[in-house]
Amino acid sequence: MPRSAGPQRDAETEAWIRTLRAGGREREDAVRELHQRLLGVARSELRRRSFAVEVGGPELDDLAHQAAADALVAITAKLGEFRGESRFTTWAYSFVMLEVSDKLGRHFWRGPTANTNEDDWDRLPDRFALDPHREAEWRDLVDGLRRGVNECLTEHQRRLFVAIVLNAAPLDAMVVELGSNRNAIYKSLYDARRKLRRWLIANGYLESESARLM
């Protein structure tokens, strides 16, 4: 029985693999071009996410260079693991995206006000721009949320809810703090919100599953 062929690689992908495995000037040129592409992706992604950690200017550019350099090292080290199941650039850009997440998360923890454990529920009205003319309504909901967080969430879910929803900590910071990944944090926070919504409905704070929960 003939051996099945591997994934069909596009011409650009084949060119990247060939030049990065070559020697001398050809490889140097390929590495230089790849670094520039990674740097562009890093800068774009950092600008998109930087509002959460208040970083900009030269500091942002320095983080971009760090992310691109670290991604380049990882890509060249793992080139033999590339199986051609996606375009080479798609595979390579995933490395720099991970590095950006890591750099932003670590940057947050270097700040003097990085605190994700402070349980200050009085900040919620400003945090979510709640209508001051409906204070009685949202005060009741905030009291219900505080009870629900303490009564129905696991310790892990409570920590994430307080850090990300109450204290506006970047998700990337919690990934670094917990040694986890973005998908796992998203899933835990989604489960926490779902449990809270059901608890609030059961206890008369919300009327239906379709009601929006902050």
C-alpha positions as CSV (number, residue, x, y, z in Angstrom):
1,M,0.0,0.0,0.0
2,P,1.5,3.4,-1.0
3,R,2.4,5.7,1.9
4,S,0.0,8.6,2.1
5,A,1.4,12.0,1.2
6,G,1.8,14.7,3.7
7,P,0.0,18.1,3.6
8,Q,0.4,20.0,0.4
9,R,2.7,23.0,1.1
10,D,2.3,26.3,-0.7
11,A,5.2,27.9,-2.6
12,E,5.8,30.5,0.1
13,T,5.9,28.0,2.9
14,E,8.4,25.8,0.9
15,A,10.6,28.9,0.3
16,W,10.6,29.7,4.0
17,I,11.6,26.2,5.0
18,R,14.3,25.9,2.4
19,T,15.9,29.2,3.2
20,L,15.8,28.8,6.9
21,R,17.5,25.4,6.6
22,A,20.1,26.8,4.2
23,G,23.4,28.1,5.2
24,G,25.3,31.3,4.8
25,R,23.8,34.5,3.4
26,E,20.6,32.9,2.2
27,R,19.7,31.8,5.8
28,E,20.8,35.2,7.2
29,D,18.5,37.0,4.8
30,A,15.6,34.7,5.6
31,V,16.1,35.1,9.4
32,R,16.3,38.9,9.0
33,E,13.1,39.0,7.0
34,L,11.3,36.7,9.4
35,H,12.3,38.9,12.3
36,Q,10.9,42.0,10.7
37,R,7.6,40.3,10.0
38,L,7.4,39.0,13.6
39,L,8.2,42.5,14.8
40,G,5.4,44.0,12.8
41,V,2.9,41.5,14.2
42,A,4.2,42.1,17.7
43,R,3.8,45.9,17.4
44,S,0.3,45.6,16.0
45,E,-0.8,43.2,18.7
46,L,0.8,45.2,21.5
47,R,-1.0,48.3,20.3
48,R,-4.3,46.5,20.2
49,R,-3.9,45.2,23.8
50,S,-1.8,47.9,25.4
51,F,-4.7,49.9,26.9
52,A,-5.1,47.1,29.5
53,V,-1.6,47.5,30.9
54,E,-1.0,51.2,30.1
55,V,2.2,50.7,28.0
56,G,3.2,52.8,25.0
57,G,6.0,54.7,23.3
58,P,9.6,53.4,23.6
59,E,8.5,50.8,26.2
60,L,5.9,49.3,23.9
61,D,8.5,49.1,21.1
62,D,11.0,47.5,23.5
63,L,8.4,44.8,24.4
64,A,7.8,44.3,20.7
65,H,11.5,43.7,20.0
66,Q,11.7,41.3,23.0
67,A,8.6,39.3,21.8
68,A,9.9,39.1,18.2
69,A,13.4,38.1,19.2
70,D,12.1,35.4,21.6
71,A,9.7,34.1,19.0
72,L,12.4,33.9,16.4
73,V,14.6,31.8,18.7
74,A,11.7,29.4,19.4
75,I,10.7,29.1,15.7
76,T,14.3,28.3,14.5
77,A,14.7,25.8,17.3
78,K,11.4,24.1,16.5
79,L,11.6,24.3,12.7
80,G,11.9,20.5,12.5
81,E,8.5,20.2,14.2
82,F,6.7,22.1,11.5
83,R,4.4,19.6,9.7
84,G,2.9,21.9,7.1
85,E,-0.6,21.7,8.3
86,S,-0.9,25.4,8.0
87,R,1.0,28.1,6.2
88,F,4.5,28.7,7.6
89,T,3.7,32.3,8.5
90,T,0.5,31.3,10.3
91,W,2.6,28.8,12.4
92,A,5.4,31.3,13.0
93,Y,3.0,34.2,14.0
94,S,1.5,32.0,16.7
95,F,4.8,32.0,18.5
96,V,5.0,35.8,18.5
97,M,1.4,36.1,19.7
98,L,2.3,33.8,22.7
99,E,5.3,36.0,23.4
100,V,3.2,39.2,23.3
101,S,0.8,37.7,25.8
102,D,3.6,36.6,28.1
103,K,5.4,40.0,27.9
104,L,2.2,42.0,28.6
105,G,1.3,39.7,31.5
106,R,4.7,40.1,33.1
107,H,4.7,43.9,32.5
108,F,1.5,44.2,34.4
109,W,2.9,42.6,37.5
110,R,5.9,45.0,37.5
111,G,3.5,47.9,38.0
112,P,3.2,49.5,41.6
113,T,-0.6,49.1,41.6
114,A,-0.9,45.5,40.4
115,N,-3.4,44.1,42.8
116,T,-5.9,41.5,41.7
117,N,-7.1,40.3,45.1
118,E,-8.5,43.5,46.6
119,D,-12.3,43.0,46.9
120,D,-13.6,46.5,46.4
121,W,-17.2,46.3,45.2
122,D,-17.7,50.1,45.5
123,R,-15.8,50.5,42.3
124,L,-18.4,48.7,40.2
125,P,-20.6,51.7,39.5
126,D,-17.7,53.6,37.9
127,R,-16.2,50.5,36.3
128,F,-19.4,49.8,34.4
129,A,-20.8,53.4,34.1
130,L,-24.0,52.4,35.9
131,D,-26.8,55.0,35.7
132,P,-26.7,57.1,39.0
133,H,-30.4,57.7,38.7
134,R,-31.0,53.9,39.1
135,E,-28.8,53.6,42.1
136,A,-31.3,51.5,44.1
137,E,-31.5,48.9,41.3
138,W,-27.7,48.5,40.8
139,R,-26.9,48.6,44.5
140,D,-29.2,45.6,45.0
141,L,-27.6,43.8,42.0
142,V,-24.1,44.6,43.3
143,D,-25.1,43.2,46.7
144,G,-26.4,40.1,45.0
145,L,-23.2,39.7,43.0
146,R,-21.1,39.9,46.1
147,R,-23.1,37.2,47.8
148,G,-23.1,35.1,44.7
149,V,-19.4,35.3,44.2
150,N,-18.8,34.2,47.8
151,E,-21.4,31.5,47.9
152,C,-21.5,29.8,44.5
153,L,-18.1,30.2,42.9
154,T,-15.0,28.0,43.6
155,E,-12.0,29.8,45.0
156,H,-10.4,29.7,41.5
157,Q,-13.5,31.2,39.8
158,R,-13.8,33.8,42.5
159,R,-10.2,34.9,42.1
160,L,-10.6,35.3,38.3
161,F,-13.9,37.1,38.6
162,V,-12.6,39.6,41.2
163,A,-9.3,40.1,39.3
164,I,-10.7,40.4,35.7
165,V,-14.3,41.7,36.2
166,L,-14.0,43.7,39.4
167,N,-10.4,45.0,39.2
168,A,-10.0,45.0,35.4
169,A,-6.8,43.0,35.4
170,P,-5.7,42.0,31.9
171,L,-6.3,38.4,31.0
172,D,-2.7,38.0,30.0
173,A,-1.6,39.0,33.6
174,M,-3.7,36.2,35.1
175,V,-2.3,33.7,32.6
176,V,1.2,34.6,33.9
177,E,0.1,34.7,37.5
178,L,-1.6,31.3,37.4
179,G,0.8,29.6,34.9
180,S,-2.2,28.8,32.7
181,N,-3.3,29.8,29.2
182,R,-5.9,32.1,27.7
183,N,-8.3,29.4,26.7
184,A,-8.4,27.9,30.2
185,I,-8.9,31.4,31.8
186,Y,-11.7,32.2,29.3
187,K,-13.4,28.9,30.1
188,S,-13.2,29.3,33.9
189,L,-14.5,32.9,33.7
190,Y,-17.3,31.8,31.4
191,D,-18.3,29.1,33.8
192,A,-18.2,31.5,36.7
193,R,-20.5,34.0,34.9
194,R,-22.9,31.2,34.0
195,K,-23.0,30.0,37.7
196,L,-23.5,33.6,38.9
197,R,-26.3,34.2,36.5
198,R,-28.2,31.1,37.6
199,W,-27.6,32.0,41.2
200,L,-28.9,35.6,40.7
201,I,-32.0,34.3,39.0
202,A,-32.7,31.7,41.7
203,N,-32.4,34.4,44.3
204,G,-34.5,37.0,42.6
205,Y,-31.8,39.4,41.5
206,L,-32.2,38.8,37.8
207,E,-35.4,37.8,35.9
208,S,-34.1,35.5,33.1
209,E,-31.1,33.8,31.6
210,S,-31.0,36.4,28.9
211,A,-30.3,39.2,31.3
212,R,-26.8,40.7,30.8
213,L,-24.3,40.0,33.5
214,M,-21.3,42.2,33.8
